[in-house]
């Protein structure tokens, strides 16, 4: 699938994996809409794109981003990077249970928010002209190795990311009739703002847990994988671990 001349939406695009992907898409000739609750005006200006402040769980706000992208060109690409992951044990050390509202919030943003963006973007994609190579667009979601190797304190996060992996194939099957492909990336330990507060020694320690190469993954590597999945016409319904071979220990 050719990206030049089309538009793309990147959720969580103001920083980290999303920002790297937005830059990669813009470099490939796509007009990029950054959807985020954080300020993405500066990055959007740098890329010649647009920023829409939106919560992925709120339909009218996401619809504004879809409409904005459609005005910039045929919407062909959606990359879902928005997500949160605050840790909390099922039973805390003081004997209190996991806060239910906190669990629901992670599921709402990571899983429900991803699906909300998929369904609304799919409407716009389905109305675009079919490409000469076949199909109309592609979607890339972000799961995590926590979907498979969830650690202590990751019940909510792992459930949300496991849900993304679980819905990848059925959504790809749903959207096949309108020519939209759906794939998911499950990154390992990535050097993103979520780890910004850790000292360098702690980051290096995390890197040594990776099978090969022994380092954290980079946002650029995620962006490379996302664009590969968007542009490779035969990649569909797949969830790919991008983790250097790591298998997470309980903690």
Secondary structure, 3 states (H helix, E strand, C coil): CCCCCEEEEEECCCCHHHHHHHHHHHHCCCEEEEEECCCCHHHHHHHCCEEEECCCCCHHHHHHHHHHHHHHCEEEEEEECCCCCCCECCECCCCCECCHHHHHHHHHHHHHHHHHHHHHHHHHHHCCCCCCCCCCEEEEEECCCHHHHCCCCEHHHHHHHHHHHHHHHHHHHHHHHHCEEEEEEEECCECCHHHCCCCHHHHHHHHHCCCCCCCCECHHHHHHHHHHHHHCCCCCCCEEEECCCCCCCCC
